[in-house]
Amino acid sequence: MKQSQMLVHTLKENPADAEIKSHQLLVRAGYIRQIASGVYSFLPLGKRVLRKVEEIVREEMDKAGAHEMLMSALQPAELWQESGRWNTYGAELMRLRDRHEREFALGATHEEVITSLVRDSIKSYKRLPLMVYQIQNKFRDEKRPRFGLLRGREFLMKDAYSFNESFESLNESYEKMFTAYSNVFTRCGLDFRAVIADSGQMGGKDTHEFMVLSEVGEDVIAYSDTSDYAANVEMAPVINQSSPSDQEPANLEKVATPDQKTMQEVADFLGHSLAEGLKSIMFKVDDQFVLVVTRGDHEVNDIKLKNLYDADIVDLATEEDTHSLMGTGFGSLGPVNAPDSVDVIADFAVEPLVNVTCGANEAGFHYTNVNPGRDFHVKEYADLRFIKEGDPSPDGNGHIKFARGIEVGHVFKLGRFYAENMNATFLDDQGKSQTMVMGSYGIGVSRTLAAIVEQYNDERGITWPANIAPYQVHLLSLNPKKEEQKELADQLYEQLQAAGIEVLYDDRKERAGVKFADSDLFGIPIRITVGKRASEGVVEVKERTSGEQADLNQNEIIHHVQTWYNSK
């Protein structure tokens, strides 16, 4: 492809709203352009890279036994109402009405659509297991789109679904997909981890996220320093190390704590550590108000709370709710004398505490010498806090460390949630009706492209892995006005194409400095520069990442390029 005929425009400066490297470089290098907040078009260079990631995904999906299809992005509300997610998915679901006032959603995911298709087509166990996938644009109304392709309102996704006759069969499908995902991200050259995760709005229990390690990642990974254990920090269980205290309980006292708003301020005012105070936070779990009590130096994990109650929705209670139920606002909440209408549950670390401090449910006052069990009733003790660095690893090996990650893939064991709600059944070998068992598997294709750039860049631009780059060779004619340079560059362009090598030919009438800067931005692995020695049939060949360069004769170029790529 000749660059003079391509829709590509590079920028010297980073866009004002681009906070991270992938966003900055993909825009500056002319791979993507923003159309609206969180909405991007892929220009020719970007589309070529996207297609290469798609090809890797397709190859691994096909190897796993999944068959490609394409479903409608426009989905009738009735399907979501069948599954029960129309009212629970949240504001991210883009909803609209047609001219007849019928409600639809733009596809954020396709569990409902594929379940409806399979239930109408598959009636016998003989046609199970079944695995299908598609690569399609998805739509989610992000409250705050940011980080370019990492959090957009429209994005390209590969979603796959398995239908099985049993959980044992589902496990087999899940393992195939897990392996396929590992292969995809390995082939993309990514440093990633598969971590235990929460299924969120997808439903199901067993699930893993595939996280690309990156300082700009919005997720925190908790991993063992001595084993392969890794989990999203919100899902990592905490080993209960609590042991009874030998301290004697003292008398409960109510003390004034004027103008002390935070846990730390109260602790400093009363002269104790955060660990000697109780943190009380009110949640609304579906329709039940719950007061969660943790140690003052611990953070409440609302995902664990949601899973404990098997709830659909968990929200912080409003200030009005706390006043109505507890008689006070957020800063003075405590479990002592909590009303019967509020469930009081506590983290395991609270149970052995003796003579601690908590809010007195009265502005400007706290209780001291509080003892769980004596001074307040706990409905249930459970693991309700976020794991911390230095905690024992949940697998019993080593201690926890944290890293940040970009989620690029997610695999779920959905079980029978959608099949039961939407009546997806089959006849088993005894002729009895059974409910299908499902799995769901997603890869953010456009997110993966951005994650690659986060790991492959330098101060001059992108440094694509060899198999992902938009072209294999960037051919530069430094001065096309000089006949010998133009002639040699044209010859090389034809020879490279004839050899099946993907080449981008910079034939523009631009200064050499502009061409070199653009080439570095593009990140194509090999650059061939036709310059002053064109009359001798000699060109400069330079590797983008290593910076290694050599002067080669025209007849050596094809062999050199092919040998270099065969070594990758």
WOKAUR-V281258 format. One record per backbone hydrogen bond with DSSP energy under -1.0 kcal/mol. NH is the residue of the N-H (numbers start at 1). CO is the residue of the C=O. E is the energy in kcal/mol with one decimal. If there is no record, write none. Layout:
# WOKAUR-V281258
nh->{NH NH}
co->{CO CO}
e->{E E}
This chain:
# WOKAUR-V281258
nh->{3 5 6 8 11 18 24 25 26 27 28 29 30 31 32 33 35 36 39 41 43 47 48 49 50 51 52 53 54 55 56 57 58 59 60 61 62 63 64 65 66 67 69 75 77 79 81 82 83 84 85 86 89 93 96 98 101 104 105 106 107 114 115 116 117 118 119 120 121 122 125 127 128 130 132 133 134 136 138 139 140 141 142 146 150 153 154 155 157 158 159 160 161 162 163 164 170 171 172 173 174 175 176 177 178 179 180 181 182 183 184 185 186 187 188 189 190 193 195 196 197 202 205 208 209 210 211 212 213 214 217 219 221 222 223 224 225 231 232 233 235 236 253 255 257 260 266 267 268 269 270 271 272 276 277 278 279 281 283 284 285 286 288 290 291 292 293 294 296 298 301 305 306 307 308 309 311 315 317 322 323 324 325 326 327 332 333 338 342 343 345 346 347 348 350 353 356 357 358 359 360 361 365 366 367 368 370 373 374 375 379 382 386 390 391 393 396 400 401 403 405 406 408 409 410 411 412 413 415 417 420 421 422 424 426 427 428 431 434 436 437 438 439 440 441 442 443 444 445 446 448 449 450 451 452 453 454 455 456 458 462 463 468 469 472 473 474 475 476 477 478 482 486 487 488 489 490 491 492 493 494 495 496 497 498 499 500 501 504 505 506 507 510 515 516 517 518 519 520 521 522 523 526 527 528 529 530 534 536 537 538 539 540 541 542 543 544 547 550 552 554 556 560 561 562 563 564 565 566 567 568}
co->{505 2 3 6 28 15 20 21 22 23 24 25 27 26 26 41 39 39 36 33 31 43 44 45 46 47 48 49 50 51 52 53 54 55 56 57 58 59 60 62 61 131 133 105 103 76 77 78 79 80 80 80 85 90 104 102 98 96 75 94 73 110 111 112 113 114 115 116 118 118 427 124 125 163 161 67 159 157 155 107 153 92 140 151 147 38 38 138 136 443 134 441 132 439 130 437 166 167 168 169 170 171 172 173 174 175 176 177 178 179 180 181 182 183 184 186 185 211 209 230 207 199 413 411 195 409 193 406 191 404 214 405 403 231 401 229 399 222 196 220 232 232 368 366 364 257 262 263 264 265 266 267 267 273 274 357 294 292 290 315 288 313 285 283 343 281 345 279 277 295 384 301 302 303 304 305 306 284 282 318 319 320 321 322 323 329 330 335 339 289 291 380 293 382 347 350 370 276 367 333 365 332 362 255 358 253 356 376 371 371 344 346 299 400 388 398 393 391 223 221 219 212 210 210 442 208 440 206 438 414 416 417 418 419 434 123 432 428 426 424 164 415 162 412 160 410 158 408 443 156 444 445 446 447 448 449 450 451 452 461 521 456 465 465 502 502 526 504 528 506 530 479 482 483 484 485 486 487 488 489 490 491 492 493 494 495 497 496 473 1 475 505 508 511 512 513 514 515 516 517 518 519 472 542 474 540 476 531 533 534 533 552 529 550 527 548 525 543 541 539 537 553 556 557 558 559 560 561 562 563 565}
e->{-3.5 -1.5 -1.5 -1.5 -2.1 -1.5 -2.5 -3.2 -2.3 -1.6 -2.8 -2.7 -1.4 -2.6 -1.5 -2.0 -3.0 -1.4 -2.7 -2.9 -2.0 -2.8 -1.9 -1.7 -2.6 -2.5 -1.6 -2.1 -2.5 -2.3 -1.8 -2.3 -3.0 -2.4 -2.1 -2.5 -2.9 -2.0 -1.6 -1.2 -2.4 -1.9 -2.7 -3.0 -2.4 -1.2 -2.3 -2.0 -1.7 -1.1 -1.4 -1.3 -2.4 -1.3 -2.3 -2.0 -2.2 -3.0 -2.7 -2.4 -3.3 -2.5 -2.1 -2.1 -2.0 -2.6 -2.5 -1.1 -1.1 -3.2 -2.1 -1.7 -1.8 -2.2 -2.2 -2.3 -2.0 -2.7 -3.4 -2.1 -2.0 -3.3 -2.2 -1.3 -2.2 -2.7 -1.4 -1.9 -2.4 -3.1 -1.9 -3.1 -2.7 -2.1 -2.7 -3.1 -2.0 -2.4 -1.3 -2.1 -3.0 -2.2 -1.9 -2.3 -2.9 -2.4 -2.3 -2.9 -2.2 -2.3 -2.5 -2.4 -1.8 -2.7 -1.4 -1.6 -2.3 -2.5 -3.3 -1.9 -2.0 -2.1 -1.2 -1.9 -2.8 -3.1 -3.3 -2.9 -2.2 -1.9 -1.6 -1.8 -3.9 -3.2 -2.7 -2.0 -2.0 -2.2 -3.4 -2.9 -2.6 -1.0 -2.1 -3.2 -3.3 -1.5 -2.4 -2.6 -2.7 -2.4 -2.4 -1.1 -2.4 -1.4 -1.8 -3.1 -3.0 -2.3 -3.1 -3.4 -3.4 -2.9 -2.6 -2.9 -3.5 -3.0 -2.3 -2.4 -2.6 -2.1 -2.8 -1.7 -2.4 -2.4 -2.3 -1.8 -2.4 -2.1 -2.3 -2.1 -2.1 -2.3 -2.5 -2.9 -1.1 -1.2 -1.3 -1.7 -1.7 -2.2 -2.1 -2.1 -2.5 -1.3 -2.2 -1.7 -2.3 -1.7 -2.0 -1.0 -1.7 -2.8 -1.8 -2.5 -3.0 -2.9 -3.3 -2.1 -1.0 -2.9 -3.2 -2.2 -2.1 -2.5 -2.1 -2.4 -2.5 -2.9 -2.8 -1.8 -2.6 -2.8 -2.8 -1.2 -2.6 -2.7 -3.3 -2.7 -1.9 -1.1 -3.0 -1.7 -2.2 -2.5 -2.3 -2.4 -2.8 -2.2 -3.1 -2.3 -2.8 -3.1 -1.9 -1.7 -2.7 -3.1 -2.8 -2.4 -1.2 -1.6 -2.5 -1.7 -1.8 -2.8 -2.3 -1.7 -2.0 -1.4 -1.8 -2.6 -1.6 -1.8 -1.7 -1.6 -1.1 -2.0 -2.8 -2.7 -3.4 -1.9 -2.2 -2.1 -2.5 -2.8 -2.0 -2.6 -2.7 -2.2 -2.6 -2.4 -2.0 -2.6 -3.0 -1.9 -2.4 -1.5 -1.7 -2.5 -2.5 -3.0 -3.5 -1.4 -1.5 -1.9 -2.5 -2.2 -2.5 -2.3 -2.3 -2.1 -2.6 -1.7 -1.0 -2.9 -2.6 -3.0 -3.3 -1.7 -1.3 -1.7 -2.0 -2.6 -2.2 -3.0 -2.7 -2.8 -3.1 -1.6 -2.2 -2.5 -2.1 -2.1 -2.2 -2.6 -2.6 -2.6 -2.2 -2.3 -2.3 -1.1 -1.2}
